[in-house]
Amino acid sequence: KGEKGSPVVYWNFVESVKGDVVRKVPYARYYTVFNASQCEGIETPKPKDAREFTAIASAETIVNNWKDKPELKTGASAYYRPGDDSITLPGKESFKGDAEYYSTLFHEYGHSTGHSTRLNRDTLKDLCPFGSTNYSKEELIAEMTAAFLCGIAGIANNTVDNSAAYIQSWLKRLKADPSLIIQAAGKAQKAADYILGKSYENKESEAIAA
């Protein structure tokens, strides 16, 4: 008695069918929620023991050697924010395995190479909604960058298993434009080289000279 709750709003879409017309209609529900510590007569679940994280030396070498890397923050999910050039990841112990932490970090590293101060990639600058062509291209570049870096580090790339929605989006784009995979691979190689400190400009100059 006397405790104050916090408001939350759940929203989603429902399908409305009228004759042969199907429309998606938004709806919202409002709830007042209380922290378990405010309640009586309930048992709160005990927290699970955190998994112990063990650094992988080869992956740490890639991380530590990149001098131009974005700021790394801890949060509830994994994402790259171009606005302040920062990466947010869950705590290392929350990943199922050590390799999964690094493959997720490398995926976000891939995104960050597109920043205007680095490779200035159009697919990151003009990032469009989920499922769009640019979104699919950028995700494919980031995933392939992670695959390249994981290969160099000698660890498994575990992010693909968690990217089913992305993969479906890629497949649609690949069917429409088979050259997409080649373009993405080239940009991912540039991204990986940038992270590893290799000069892509020098490589292109050498290729032209040859």
C-alpha positions, -999 to 999 in steps of 0.1 A, spaced: 0 0 0 13 35 -9 37 22 -35 38 41 -68 41 23 -101 56 33 -134 36 36 -167 45 15 -197 28 14 -231 27 -17 -253 19 -11 -289 16 -33 -320 -3 -37 -352 -34 -59 -358 -49 -69 -391 -83 -55 -399 -102 -73 -427 -131 -57 -445 -142 -76 -475 -111 -82 -496 -92 -54 -480 -66 -62 -452 -52 -33 -433 -28 -31 -404 -42 -10 -376 -20 2 -347 -32 -2 -312 -18 5 -278 -23 -7 -242 -13 11 -210 -1 -6 -179 12 4 -145 40 -18 -134 58 -22 -100 93 -34 -92 94 -68 -74 109 -51 -44 77 -31 -40 55 -62 -38 46 -86 -10 38 -123 -11 59 -131 -42 92 -148 -47 116 -132 -71 138 -155 -92 174 -157 -81 199 -143 -106 219 -169 -126 256 -171 -120 273 -150 -146 294 -170 -171 331 -163 -168 345 -145 -198 380 -155 -211 396 -131 -235 408 -146 -268 444 -133 -274 441 -132 -312 409 -113 -311 422 -89 -285 451 -81 -307 428 -69 -334 408 -48 -309 438 -33 -292 457 -25 -324 429 -5 -339 437 31 -328 407 48 -345 381 26 -330 348 40 -317 339 43 -280 326 10 -265 297 12 -240 277 -14 -221 240 -17 -226 211 -41 -231 216 -48 -268 243 -46 -295 243 -16 -319 264 11 -335 254 47 -331 269 70 -359 258 102 -341 283 99 -313 304 72 -330 299 47 -303 292 9 -300 270 -5 -273 272 -42 -264 258 -63 -235 283 -73 -208 309 -99 -220 296 -125 -195 261 -123 -210 272 -139 -243 269 -176 -247 305 -180 -256 337 -159 -258 338 -161 -296 302 -148 -299 312 -116 -280 340 -109 -304 320 -118 -336 293 -94 -324 319 -67 -316 335 -72 -351 300 -69 -367 295 -35 -350 331 -26 -359 322 -32 -395 293 -7 -393 316 19 -377 341 19 -405 314 36 -426 315 67 -404 322 100 -422 356 102 -405 366 68 -418 355 52 -451 325 75 -454 303 47 -467 270 56 -484 251 26 -470 258 39 -435 253 76 -442 220 70 -460 208 41 -438 171 35 -445 145 15 -427 148 -23 -420 145 -44 -451 154 -16 -475 182 -20 -501 207 2 -482 199 -14 -449 204 -49 -464 237 -38 -480 250 -23 -448 241 -53 -428 257 -76 -453 289 -55 -453 291 -56 -415 285 -93 -414 311 -101 -440 336 -77 -422 330 -98 -390 335 -130 -409 369 -117 -423 381 -105 -388 369 -138 -372 388 -157 -398 420 -137 -391 415 -143 -353 408 -180 -359 374 -180 -342 339 -189 -353 316 -162 -366 285 -168 -345 265 -137 -354 249 -153 -385 230 -177 -363 213 -147 -347 206 -128 -379 177 -148 -395 157 -116 -402 187 -100 -418 194 -131 -439 159 -131 -453 163 -95 -463 197 -102 -479 182 -131 -499 155 -109 -514 181 -83 -525 205 -109 -538 179 -124 -560 171 -89 -574 208 -80 -578 233 -109 -578 262 -84 -580 253 -73 -544 274 -100 -528 305 -89 -549 300 -53 -540 295 -61 -503 325 -83 -502 347 -56 -517 335 -30 -492 338 -55 -463 374 -62 -473 381 -24 -472 365 -23 -438 385 -52 -424 417 -37 -439 409 -4 -423 405 -20 -389 437 -39 -393 455 -8 -402 462 -17 -438 462 11 -464 436 3 -491 447 33 -511 482 19 -514 468 -14 -526 447 3 -552 477 24 -564 499 -7 -566 472 -25 -586 469 4 -610 507 6 -614 508 -32 -620 
